[in-house]
Amino acid sequence: MIEKPHRFLIDRVSSYGEEGRAYLRRRKLRGKPFARVRYRGGEEVALDPEGERGEMLFAVARELIESPDAGH
């Protein structure tokens, strides 16, 4: 059965829209601070930057990065 032309266009435009949304979502996620902690047993945990542990970790990291002795 031949696909109706307007259905083809709708599918194509929808596909482009989905790709655009995915791009914006990835871009938004890359702009946020991110930390992943790996424990000795191999367990990895992604910390929420707005959670208590995440705030503490980001504060310490910021101090280390911004300290005058950081490069030495």
N, CA, C and O atoms as a GROMACS GRO file, in nm:
protein
  288
    1MET      N    1   0.083  -0.116   0.000
    1MET     CA    2   0.000   0.000   0.000
    1MET      C    3   0.089   0.124   0.000
    1MET      O    4   0.188   0.130   0.073
    2ILE      N    5   0.056   0.221  -0.079
    2ILE     CA    6   0.132   0.344  -0.091
    2ILE      C    7   0.096   0.438   0.025
    2ILE      O    8  -0.020   0.459   0.057
    3GLU      N    9   0.202   0.492   0.084
    3GLU     CA   10   0.181   0.585   0.196
    3GLU      C   11   0.131   0.718   0.143
    3GLU      O   12   0.178   0.766   0.039
    4LYS      N   13   0.038   0.778   0.213
    4LYS     CA   14  -0.015   0.908   0.172
    4LYS      C   15   0.094   1.014   0.189
    4LYS      O   16   0.166   1.013   0.288
    5PRO      N   17   0.105   1.106   0.091
    5PRO     CA   18   0.213   1.206   0.097
    5PRO      C   19   0.214   1.288   0.226
    5PRO      O   20   0.321   1.316   0.281
    6HIS      N   21   0.098   1.326   0.274
    6HIS     CA   22   0.098   1.409   0.395
    6HIS      C   23   0.146   1.330   0.516
    6HIS      O   24   0.204   1.388   0.608
    7ARG      N   25   0.123   1.200   0.518
    7ARG     CA   26   0.174   1.118   0.629
    7ARG      C   27   0.326   1.113   0.628
    7ARG      O   28   0.391   1.118   0.732
    8PHE      N   29   0.382   1.104   0.508
    8PHE     CA   30   0.528   1.104   0.495
    8PHE      C   31   0.585   1.234   0.551
    8PHE      O   32   0.684   1.232   0.625
    9LEU      N   33   0.525   1.347   0.515
    9LEU     CA   34   0.572   1.476   0.564
    9LEU      C   35   0.557   1.489   0.714
    9LEU      O   36   0.646   1.541   0.782
   10ILE      N   37   0.445   1.443   0.766
   10ILE     CA   38   0.424   1.449   0.911
   10ILE      C   39   0.529   1.366   0.984
   10ILE      O   40   0.586   1.410   1.084
   11ASP      N   41   0.556   1.245   0.933
   11ASP     CA   42   0.658   1.161   0.995
   11ASP      C   43   0.796   1.226   0.989
   11ASP      O   44   0.871   1.222   1.086
   12ARG      N   45   0.827   1.287   0.876
   12ARG     CA   46   0.957   1.350   0.859
   12ARG      C   47   0.972   1.469   0.954
   12ARG      O   48   1.074   1.483   1.021
   13VAL      N   49   0.873   1.554   0.960
   13VAL     CA   50   0.877   1.671   1.048
   13VAL      C   51   0.881   1.629   1.194
   13VAL      O   52   0.952   1.688   1.275
   14SER      N   53   0.803   1.526   1.228
   14SER     CA   54   0.804   1.475   1.366
   14SER      C   55   0.943   1.425   1.403
   14SER      O   56   0.990   1.447   1.514
   15SER      N   57   1.007   1.357   1.310
   15SER     CA   58   1.141   1.305   1.334
   15SER      C   59   1.239   1.418   1.360
   15SER      O   60   1.320   1.411   1.453
   16TYR      N   61   1.232   1.524   1.280
   16TYR     CA   62   1.319   1.639   1.301
   16TYR      C   63   1.291   1.705   1.436
   16TYR      O   64   1.383   1.747   1.505
   17GLY      N   65   1.164   1.713   1.472
   17GLY     CA   66   1.126   1.771   1.601
   17GLY      C   67   1.182   1.691   1.717
   17GLY      O   68   1.230   1.748   1.815
   18GLU      N   69   1.175   1.560   1.707
   18GLU     CA   70   1.228   1.473   1.813
   18GLU      C   71   1.379   1.490   1.826
   18GLU      O   72   1.432   1.496   1.937
   19GLU      N   73   1.449   1.497   1.712
   19GLU     CA   74   1.593   1.518   1.715
   19GLU      C   75   1.628   1.652   1.778
   19GLU      O   76   1.724   1.662   1.856
   20GLY      N   77   1.551   1.754   1.745
   20GLY     CA   78   1.575   1.886   1.803
   20GLY      C   79   1.555   1.887   1.953
   20GLY      O   80   1.634   1.947   2.026
   21ARG      N   81   1.450   1.821   1.999
   21ARG     CA   82   1.425   1.813   2.144
   21ARG      C   83   1.538   1.737   2.214
   21ARG      O   84   1.582   1.777   2.321
   22ALA      N   85   1.583   1.628   2.153
   22ALA     CA   86   1.692   1.549   2.213
   22ALA      C   87   1.820   1.633   2.222
   22ALA      O   88   1.891   1.626   2.322
   23TYR      N   89   1.848   1.710   2.118
   23TYR     CA   90   1.967   1.796   2.118
   23TYR      C   91   1.958   1.898   2.231
   23TYR      O   92   2.055   1.918   2.305
   24LEU      N   93   1.843   1.964   2.245
   24LEU     CA   94   1.827   2.063   2.351
   24LEU      C   95   1.837   2.000   2.489
   24LEU      O   96   1.893   2.060   2.581
   25ARG      N   97   1.783   1.880   2.504
   25ARG     CA   98   1.790   1.811   2.632
   25ARG      C   99   1.936   1.778   2.667
   25ARG      O  100   1.979   1.798   2.780
   26ARG      N  101   2.012   1.729   2.568
   26ARG     CA  102   2.154   1.699   2.593
   26ARG      C  103   2.232   1.826   2.626
   26ARG      O  104   2.316   1.826   2.715
   27ARG      N  105   2.203   1.932   2.555
   27ARG     CA  106   2.272   2.059   2.578
   27ARG      C  107   2.241   2.112   2.718
   27ARG      O  108   2.330   2.163   2.786
   28LYS      N  109   2.116   2.099   2.760
   28LYS     CA  110   2.076   2.145   2.892
   28LYS      C  111   2.147   2.064   3.000
   28LYS      O  112   2.191   2.119   3.101
   29LEU      N  113   2.157   1.932   2.980
   29LEU     CA  114   2.223   1.846   3.079
   29LEU      C  115   2.372   1.876   3.087
   29LEU      O  116   2.430   1.870   3.196
   30ARG      N  117   2.435   1.908   2.974
   30ARG     CA  118   2.578   1.938   2.976
   30ARG      C  119   2.608   2.067   3.049
   30ARG      O  120   2.719   2.085   3.099
   31GLY      N  121   2.512   2.158   3.056
   31GLY     CA  122   2.534   2.286   3.121
   31GLY      C  123   2.526   2.279   3.272
   31GLY      O  124   2.564   2.374   3.340
   32LYS      N  125   2.480   2.168   3.326
   32LYS     CA  126   2.466   2.154   3.471
   32LYS      C  127   2.591   2.091   3.530
   32LYS      O  128   2.657   2.010   3.465
   33PRO      N  129   2.624   2.128   3.653
   33PRO     CA  130   2.736   2.061   3.721
   33PRO      C  131   2.705   1.912   3.737
   33PRO      O  132   2.590   1.872   3.752
   34PHE      N  133   2.809   1.831   3.733
   34PHE     CA  134   2.789   1.687   3.738
   34PHE      C  135   2.903   1.625   3.817
   34PHE      O  136   3.020   1.662   3.800
   35ALA      N  137   2.870   1.531   3.902
   35ALA     CA  138   2.974   1.459   3.976
   35ALA      C  139   2.933   1.312   3.989
   35ALA      O  140   2.819   1.280   4.022
   36ARG      N  141   3.028   1.227   3.962
   36ARG     CA  142   3.007   1.084   3.981
   36ARG      C  143   3.117   1.036   4.073
   36ARG      O  144   3.235   1.059   4.049
   37VAL      N  145   3.077   0.968   4.179
   37VAL     CA  146   3.172   0.919   4.279
   37VAL      C  147   3.181   0.768   4.265
   37VAL      O  148   3.079   0.699   4.258
   38ARG      N  149   3.305   0.718   4.262
   38ARG     CA  150   3.327   0.574   4.252
   38ARG      C  151   3.388   0.525   4.383
   38ARG      O  152   3.491   0.576   4.428
   39TYR      N  153   3.323   0.428   4.444
   39TYR     CA  154   3.370   0.372   4.569
   39TYR      C  155   3.464   0.255   4.543
   39TYR      O  156   3.471   0.203   4.432
   40ARG      N  157   3.537   0.214   4.645
   40ARG     CA  158   3.636   0.106   4.630
   40ARG      C  159   3.576  -0.023   4.577
   40ARG      O  160   3.641  -0.093   4.500
   41GLY      N  161   3.457  -0.055   4.616
   41GLY     CA  162   3.395  -0.180   4.571
   41GLY      C  163   3.350  -0.176   4.426
   41GLY      O  164   3.301  -0.276   4.373
   42GLY      N  165   3.367  -0.062   4.359
   42GLY     CA  166   3.329  -0.049   4.220
   42GLY      C  167   3.194   0.019   4.198
   42GLY      O  168   3.156   0.048   4.085
   43GLU      N  169   3.123   0.043   4.308
   43GLU     CA  170   2.994   0.109   4.296
   43GLU      C  171   3.013   0.255   4.254
   43GLU      O  172   3.100   0.324   4.307
   44GLU      N  173   2.931   0.301   4.160
   44GLU     CA  174   2.935   0.440   4.116
   44GLU      C  175   2.802   0.507   4.150
   44GLU      O  176   2.696   0.448   4.133
   45VAL      N  177   2.812   0.630   4.197
   45VAL     CA  178   2.693   0.706   4.234
   45VAL      C  179   2.703   0.843   4.169
   45VAL      O  180   2.803   0.913   4.185
   46ALA      N  181   2.598   0.882   4.097
   46ALA     CA  182   2.591   1.018   4.043
   46ALA      C  183   2.526   1.106   4.148
   46ALA      O  184   2.413   1.080   4.190
   47LEU      N  185   2.598   1.209   4.190
   47LEU     CA  186   2.546   1.296   4.295
   47LEU      C  187   2.465   1.409   4.235
   47LEU      O  188   2.504   1.470   4.136
   48ASP      N  189   2.354   1.436   4.297
   48ASP     CA  190   2.270   1.549   4.258
   48ASP      C  191   2.337   1.676   4.310
   48ASP      O  192   2.361   1.687   4.430
   49PRO      N  193   2.368   1.772   4.221
   49PRO     CA  194   2.436   1.893   4.268
   49PRO      C  195   2.353   1.976   4.365
   49PRO      O  196   2.407   2.061   4.435
   50GLU      N  197   2.224   1.951   4.369
   50GLU     CA  198   2.138   2.026   4.460
   50GLU      C  199   2.110   1.951   4.590
   50GLU      O  200   2.046   2.004   4.680
   51GLY      N  201   2.158   1.828   4.598
   51GLY     CA  202   2.142   1.750   4.721
   51GLY      C  203   2.248   1.790   4.823
   51GLY      O  204   2.343   1.862   4.790
   52GLU      N  205   2.233   1.743   4.944
   52GLU     CA  206   2.325   1.780   5.052
   52GLU      C  207   2.469   1.738   5.022
   52GLU      O  208   2.561   1.818   5.032
   53ARG      N  209   2.487   1.612   4.984
   53ARG     CA  210   2.623   1.562   4.955
   53ARG      C  211   2.681   1.628   4.831
   53ARG      O  212   2.800   1.660   4.826
   54GLY      N  213   2.597   1.650   4.731
   54GLY     CA  214   2.642   1.716   4.610
   54GLY      C  215   2.687   1.858   4.636
   54GLY      O  216   2.789   1.902   4.584
   55GLU      N  217   2.611   1.931   4.716
   55GLU     CA  218   2.648   2.069   4.749
   55GLU      C  219   2.782   2.074   4.821
   55GLU      O  220   2.866   2.160   4.793
   56MET      N  221   2.802   1.980   4.914
   56MET     CA  222   2.929   1.977   4.987
   56MET      C  223   3.045   1.946   4.892
   56MET      O  224   3.149   2.011   4.899
   57LEU      N  225   3.027   1.847   4.806
   57LEU     CA  226   3.132   1.808   4.713
   57LEU      C  227   3.166   1.923   4.617
   57LEU      O  228   3.284   1.951   4.594
   58PHE      N  229   3.064   1.988   4.563
   58PHE     CA  230   3.089   2.098   4.470
   58PHE      C  231   3.153   2.218   4.540
   58PHE      O  232   3.234   2.288   4.479
   59ALA      N  233   3.119   2.242   4.665
   59ALA     CA  234   3.181   2.352   4.740
   59ALA      C  235   3.330   2.326   4.760
   59ALA      O  236   3.412   2.416   4.741
   60VAL      N  237   3.364   2.204   4.798
   60VAL     CA  238   3.505   2.168   4.818
   60VAL      C  239   3.580   2.174   4.684
   60VAL      O  240   3.692   2.225   4.678
   61ALA      N  241   3.520   2.123   4.578
   61ALA     CA  242   3.584   2.126   4.447
   61ALA      C  243   3.606   2.270   4.401
   61ALA      O  244   3.711   2.302   4.345
   62ARG      N  245   3.508   2.356   4.424
   62ARG     CA  246   3.520   2.497   4.385
   62ARG      C  247   3.637   2.562   4.460
   62ARG      O  248   3.714   2.639   4.402
   63GLU      N  249   3.649   2.531   4.589
   63GLU     CA  250   3.759   2.587   4.668
   63GLU      C  251   3.894   2.539   4.615
   63GLU      O  252   3.988   2.617   4.606
   64LEU      N  253   3.902   2.411   4.580
   64LEU     CA  254   4.028   2.358   4.528
   64LEU      C  255   4.064   2.422   4.394
   64LEU      O  256   4.180   2.455   4.370
   65ILE      N  257   3.966   2.440   4.309
   65ILE     CA  258   3.991   2.496   4.176
   65ILE      C  259   4.030   2.642   4.186
   65ILE      O  260   4.118   2.688   4.114
   66GLU      N  261   3.965   2.716   4.275
   66GLU     CA  262   3.985   2.859   4.284
   66GLU      C  263   4.100   2.898   4.378
   66GLU      O  264   4.138   3.015   4.383
   67SER      N  265   4.155   2.804   4.451
   67SER     CA  266   4.262   2.838   4.546
   67SER      C  267   4.389   2.875   4.469
   67SER      O  268   4.414   2.822   4.361
   68PRO      N  269   4.470   2.966   4.526
   68PRO     CA  270   4.593   3.008   4.458
   68PRO      C  271   4.696   2.895   4.447
   68PRO      O  272   4.782   2.898   4.359
   69ASP      N  273   4.687   2.795   4.534
   69ASP     CA  274   4.783   2.683   4.534
   69ASP      C  275   4.737   2.569   4.444
   69ASP      O  276   4.805   2.466   4.437
   70ALA      N  277   4.626   2.584   4.374
   70ALA     CA  278   4.570   2.474   4.296
   70ALA      C  279   4.663   2.424   4.187
   70ALA      O  280   4.665   2.304   4.158
   71GLY      N  281   4.741   2.512   4.125
   71GLY     CA  282   4.828   2.470   4.018
   71GLY      C  283   4.965   2.425   4.063
   71GLY      O  284   5.048   2.389   3.980
   72HIS      N  285   4.991   2.427   4.193
   72HIS     CA  286   5.125   2.397   4.243
   72HIS      C  287   5.127   2.276   4.329
   72HIS      O  288   5.233   2.237   4.379
   0.00000   0.00000   0.00000
